[in-house]
């Protein structure tokens, strides 16, 4: 299970999620209705597709999904390390 992150990081991460296109592909109940990628509503409470959901893995995935799963539809969004950390903080609240 992911640790409870800093509220400011969570707010920044949610803003990034909704502004860089994540919400176009992913559903998060009450936030977005994307249908191309997996539903992330409870990502912090369960692994997806046999992949871990700990902060270290999620940082690697958000930063460069193709390096982990070549051919995945998720693109490299060009986020800075701080932005990746903020998105991971937000994802950590989705239980």
N, C-alpha and C positions, 0 to 999 in steps of 0.2 A: 504494500500500500504506500502511496506517495505521502510525504510529510505535508503538513499544513503550511502553505507559503505565506509570505508577506502580502497583506491586503493591497498595497500599492502596486506590487508586481502583478498580482492577479488582475487588477483593473487595467493595467497596461496590456497584459496578455490578452484579455478579452477584446480590448480595442484593436489590437493587432489582428486577432483572429477574424474580426468582423470587417476589417478594412483592407486586408491584402488578398482576399479571395478564398480563404479557408472556408468561410461560411457558404460559398457558392457550391462547394462539393460535399461538405459534411453537415449532418444534422446534429444539433445540440438542442434538446427540448427547450422551448421558450426563447431560443436565440437564433437558430438558423434551420433551414429546411433543405439543405443540399442533399442530393441523392447519388452522386457519382462515387463518393468515398464512403467508408464505414461510418455508422452512427457513433458519435463520440460522447453521447449523453452520460454514460457511466464508465468512461475509459479508465478512470483512476481506481475503479473497483474490480476490473476484470481485464485479463490479457486479451489481445485481439489476434486472431489467426496464428495462435501459438507463439506470438512474440511477447516479450516482457513489456511491462508498462512502468518500469521504474524510471526515476528522473534521468539517469545517465543514458539509458536506451532512448527515451523520448527526445532528449537533446540531440542525439545522433540522428534520429529519424527526421525530426523537424528540420534540422540543418541540412541534411543531404539524404533524402529518402532513396534515391537511386543507388547509393553506395551500399545500402542494406538490402534492398529488394529491387534488383535491376528490372526495368520494365514496368514498375509500378506507375500508375497514372499520376501520382502526386509529384508535382514538379519541385525543383529547388527554388524556393521563393526569394533567395538572396538576403535573408534576414541576418542582422548582426548577431553576435554572440549574446548580447544583452537582450535583444528581441526574442531570440530563441529561449533564453532563460525565462522571460516573462510569459511566453506562450506555454511553456512547460508548467510554470506556476499556475496558470489558469487551468490547464488540463488537470492538474492535481486536485482541483476542487470539484471535479465532475465525478461524483460518487453516486 
